[in-house]
Amino acid sequence: MTKRRVGLLFGGCSGEHEVSIASARAIAQAFSTSPNETDYTLLSFYIQKNGQWCDGAIAQQVLSSGQPLLSNHQPGASSTRWLLPPTVADVDVWFPILHGPNGEDGTVQGLLQLMQVPFVGSGILGSAIGMDKLAMKMVFAQAGLPQVNYRAVSRAQVQLASINPKLCDELEAALAYPCFVKPANLGSSVGISKVRTRAQLEAALDSAASYDRRLIVEAGVAARELECAVLGNDQPAASVVGEITYQSDFYDYETKYTEGKAAWIIPADLPESIATQIQAMAVQAFSAIDAAGIARVDFFYVEATGDIFINEINTMPGFTATSMYPQLWAASGITFPALVDRLVQLAFDRHA
């Protein structure tokens, strides 16, 4: 049987560049194990932070070292960085393990769709909605999924707020403290602030507006943070439910990516009825945004009242051997190498 050639696409033009490299290293390892090594040939493609695509020895160097290259690594890169390597024509199926803007927001998915080659994960629509928290929340609301109270804010409103305090007055009245201020289009908790005072709210709005022109302000809720993985296309399946615990004020970037700052409980200690409800909501959210292949859905569970609120969906979650998504499936009976193989098969199925 002819081996299928998988184009592993990683790096990218986002603040999650290093996270992407870590995910790619784990996936490359999974393709080198049996039976994947018999079925697939891995072709590596690394996108530098300046947008230049690299293949062959350079991409392999990044995979081996785990370290990103400096921008304009190759001579003449500034004038040729948007040219794709000729070896892209050799790829039978793409595995774009890119996180954040310019990677899981529909941009790269549009390029891969134009290539008319199968690729792992959601298409343009699902990726774009999954990246934009405001669009995501509107779709979830339309689907009848419960959410915490929130307000949409624009950068222009934030700029006007410095001379007119009406915006902060309205946010305080609608949401109270504590609340969270987030850029609409960033992942990995980048630019997110938890605020308890007017001064903190003003500073958080300024900070979030420096990242994005669309912001979201959410009411804080005392709740357990739960996550559920989804796998499939038109008939997606949900994994067991996991829980994140941490000692910091909230699950910020440092907590998420610093070893020992957070712990996972898989499966979470939950009543069966609650776990079943979360799994059903995860599948509903997956279908609502037209996701495909892979997603992780995050929830708030208010134990005192039994309320479950959907927080967000991530259409290309972290994919190291210790990341929540593969660990949830490992606890559900699917090993890391088998999960990688299944995602590739789903890409072929969707393309067909």
C-alpha positions, 0 to 999 in steps of 0.5 A: 500500500502506498504511504499517504504523505502528511504535511505537518504545518506548524509555527505561524504568525501568532503569539502561540508560535512556540505552542504550535512547535510543541504540538508539532513535535508531539504529532511528529513523534506519533507519526513515527510510531507503529502502525502510523510509520507504516501508513504515512510519510511525514513532510514538515512545513514551518511558518516563521513568525514573519510568514515565510514558509520553510520545508525540508532540513530547516523545518526538521531543525525546528522540530528537532530543537523545539526552538523557533527560527529568527525572522528572515532566517534565509537570505532574500526572505523578505522578498520571497517569504510569501512563496510556498515551497514546491514540495507543497504539491507532494502533500496528500493531506495537511495537518495544520497544527497552528494556534491563534490568529493566522492559524486557526481562524480560517485564514490558513484553512482558506489557503488549504481549501484552495489547494483542494487537498484534505486537511485536519480540522474545521473549515473556514466558517467553523475556524473563524467562528471558533476564533472570534469570541463574539461571533461564537457567543452569538452562535451559541445563543442562537443554539440555545446554549446557556452562557454567563452574562457578557457585553461586546465592546469596540476599541472605538468605545474604549478610546471614547471612554477616556473622556466619557465614563458612560461605558464603564458605568454601563459595564458595572451596572450590567456585569458587576465585579469581578468581571473579565475583559478579553480580546475577541480574537486571541487564544491561550488567555493572551490579553485577558484580565480579571478586574474588581475595581473601576481603575482595573476595568479601565486599564484592562479595556486599554490593554485588551484594545491594544490586541484587538478592535473587538472586545468582550467583557464577561461577568465573573462566576464562582464555578468549576472549570470543565473541558470536553473533547470532541472528535468527528465530522457529521456524527461527532463523539464526546470524550470523558469530562476533565477538570482544571484546578489551579491556585492562581486568581484565574487560568491566565497564560502563565498558569496555563503554560508553566509546569506545576501551576495547574492540575487536571483531573481526568475524568472529573469527579461529577454526577453522571447526569452532569457529565452527560449533559456537558458531553451533549452540550459539547457536541451541540456547540461543535455542530452549531459552529460547523466544526470538523475533526477536532475541538475542545469545549470549555464549561463553567459548572456552578456546583451550588446551583447545578448550572452549566454555562458554556465558555468557549470552543477551541477548534485547534487545541494544544496537542502535546502528549500532556495537553488536555485534548489528547489526555481526554481521549486517552482516558476515553480509550484512544491513544495519542498515535491512534488519535492522530491517525483518526484525525487524518482519516476524518480529513479524508472523509470530509474532503470526499 
